[in-house]
Amino acid sequence: MFAFKSSKIDTAQDHELLLHYQESMELQVLGDLYQRHTEMVYYVCLRYLQDSELSKDAVMNIFEELIYKVNKQEIKDFPRWLYVLSKNHCLMYLRSQKNKSQISLDEFVKFPGDVHQYEQYDEKEEQLTAMEGCLEKLPDKQQQSVRLFFLEEKCYKEISES
């Protein structure tokens, strides 16, 4: 279903593809950009969902979500942004399924080849996981405000309008 590449990702080319898509709105361009990162998205999903088929479905759902979100935010680092989007998608799925089991950091999926370039996101992931725990303790309105500001990078004006 997914053709994984094991070559290094060129972030400059990512930025060019992203700009090209934002100007042209050609889904093929966004598809090409996304295809470069499907392996990372799949392994992020697999780590959280612990199910290969659910992870494949999530990869497809994240692309659909990407179509709507990519033009609503200023994206400076597409791989990092996509990583956070993928993680949040999985966490929201787990929450919607009432599957509140905690995922231990010791339960790592073994990543093949060049996927290790994403290890730089582990610290960020730990911070986001801790933040998720703290967010659950906040009232719903505050949770929404924090998510919009920090995770979706909305400005104060956009948050106040929602």
Residue, then its C-alpha position, 0 to 999 in steps of 0.5 A: m500500500f505504501a512505498f517507503k523510501s529510505s533516502k534522506i529527506d531534503t527539507a529545502q525541497d519540502h519547502e519548495l513543494l509546500l510553496h508550490y502547492q500553496e500557490s497552485m493548489e494541485l493535489q498531486v504536488l501535496g501528494d508528492l510532498y506527503q509521500r516523502h514522509t509517509e514512512m515517518v507518519y506510518y511509524v508514528c501512527l503505529r507507535y501510538l495505535q499499536d495496530s498496522e491496519l489502523s496505522k495505514d488508515a490513519v496515514m490516509n486520514i492524515f493526508e485528508e486532514l492535511i489538505y485542509k490544514v496546510n493552508k491555514q497555518e504558516i509552516k516553517d518546518f514541514p516534517r516537524w509540523l507533520y510529525v506533530l499533526s500525526k501524533n495529535h491525530c492518533l491521540m485524538y483517535l485514541r481519545s475518541q475510542k475511549n482507549k485511555s491506555q498509556i503508551s510507555l516510552d519503553e514500547f518503541v517500534k523498531f524503525p528501519g534505516d533512515v527513519h532514525q533521523y526523526e529521533q530528534y523529535d523524541e524530546k519534543e514528543e515527551q514534552l507533548t505527552a506531558m502537556e497532554g496529561c496536563l491538558e486533561k486536567l484543565p476545563d474544556k474551554q482552556q484545553q481548547s485555547v491551549r491546543l489552538f495556540f500551542l499545537e495549531e499555532k493560531c494567533y490570539k485573534e483566531i482563538s478568540e473568534s473560535 
